[in-house]
């Protein structure tokens, strides 16, 4: 459960970082011509996340964590469609609000699930989860800059949508039925552990390579 939630949180925050890293490039470009102040004020749209946090928290307290995660994951995926349309008009705002709502819903639900596992080791659980969470944010930011430079805003949206699809797949594999089946399949469980470690190692190496490139 912790590994599943950590992977979901990593991908959700990667989506969030992909958006907010590349958004300034779009808004300062030829389609919008917004000033730095106007771009900064757009961050107020993120206040919608507080509403999602409250709603997700209430649903999690009622045991509706699976429903909340499914809805949030699908909204996260759908928000990239609106963001793609927003390249030339203000459907962009709706996409930003929906993505922030979905990201907060996933994050709060994840925390509800992992803190119920073993309350006596909550500190270690939090460290493991938040390490993966912020690694996802860093990877998302790094990828967003590269993709925007090569493929523009639509490339960024394709990247975000791809991360959201990966999130949905991780959730599907991590559901109770699949977890119980995976426990009986030792080889598959070992493969999952190796794949998880490889994903984190690849992301870390990508960040190191990017840092070296920027330094040069």
Secondary structure, 3 states (H helix, E strand, C coil): CHHHHHHHHHHHHHHHHHHHHHHHHHHCCCCCCCCHHHHHHHHHHHHHHHHHHHHHHHHHHCCCHHHHHHHHHHHHHHHHHHHHHCCCCCHHHHHHHHHHHHHHHHHHHHHHHHHCCCHHHHHHHHHHHHHHHHHHHHHHHHHHHHHHHHHHHHHHHHHHHHHHHHHHHHHHHCCHHHHHHHHCCHHHHHHHHHHHHHHHHHHHHHHHHHHHHHHC
